[in-house]
């Protein structure tokens, strides 16, 4: 029996440590989006939208308590459907992000980045590049001089005589002047130059999963400690009885 108790106590403490490790991983990247040019983490987080032509695009928007992320695949079916020049990144056009009804217009530059972006899109081979995202808003300090607020990582994909352009972007909410995003806020993105309508999510607030895991981990730890103390007291009582006997 003593061996079984030791195994149980060890197991509880081990599980506690495992849950604590899981908490650090979940907290580090609660929404799973990493801006690294690998777009697999957007699976299930984008919608198929109708372009201002016969083409379709994949567009996604996501958010956590620190950042807003968005994604676009200009020509997801490019291997079977030659979209011609309708496969650009369009990063030099206006992407309007709406957070709770407030609009924030961002983009890589209204004409200022045209040459760099077009050279990137015209590459005859696969290519990847990072572009600054600017917040196009007037304020007394900067007038109409846009401030860099985020980054977009773009990938140019070539297969045969057809090509596609995909990008993912991140913007810290504080760079847009947003302090916090309240729970159940609607966050949407639109760009009339590229697709019809908007893509939106309902922000659920800061993730609660890590705190639940912390609670479970603490429960295991406290239970293990209780069992250990109870076993020690029972052992002391038995020793006293044996001594008196």
C-alpha positions, 0 to 999 in steps of 0.5 A: 500500500505504501508503494501505491501511495508513493506512486499516486503522489508522484503522479499528481505532482508530475501531472501538475508540472505537465499542466504548468508546462502546457500553460506556458505554451498556450499563453505564448501563442494563444491564437496560433498565428505566427507571422513567418511565411508559413500559412498553415496556421490560417487554416480554418481562420479565413473565408472565401470571398468573391473578387471584383472579377470572376476570381475568388480569394481567401481572406482572414482576420484574427486578433488577440489581446495584443495584435490584429492579424490579417491574411489574403491569398489572391489566387488560391486556385491559380494552378487551374484558373489563370487570373492574369493580373488579378493575382497581385498582393494589393498591399499598396491599396487601402485595407480598412480594419473596423474594430467596434465600428471604428475604422483604421485604414492601413496599407504598404503605401498609396503609390509610394511602394508601387515599384517595390511591390510590382517588382516582387510580384513580377519575379519569375521565381518563388520569392518572399519579402516583408513590407511595412504597413502604414496607418493612413490617418490625419493627426495634428502631430504628423498631418498626413504623414503615415506612421509604420504600424505593422508588418506584412510578410508576402510570398510570391509562388510561381508554377509554370506560367502562372503565379499567386501572391499570399501575405499575412500581416500583424499590427499591434493594437496600441499602434492604432491607438487601441488600448484594449478590445472588449469582449464580443467586439466585432472586428472586420476587414474590407478592401473594395479594390479587391473583393466584395463585402467584408470578412469579420470575426467576433472577438471573444476576449483574452483567452481563458484556457491558460487560467483553467489549466492553472486551476487544474494544475494547482488542484493536482498539486494541492491534492498531492500535498494533502495525500502526502501529509495525511499519509505522514500523520497516519504513519506517525499514529501507527508508530505511537501505537506500536511504541505503547504496545 
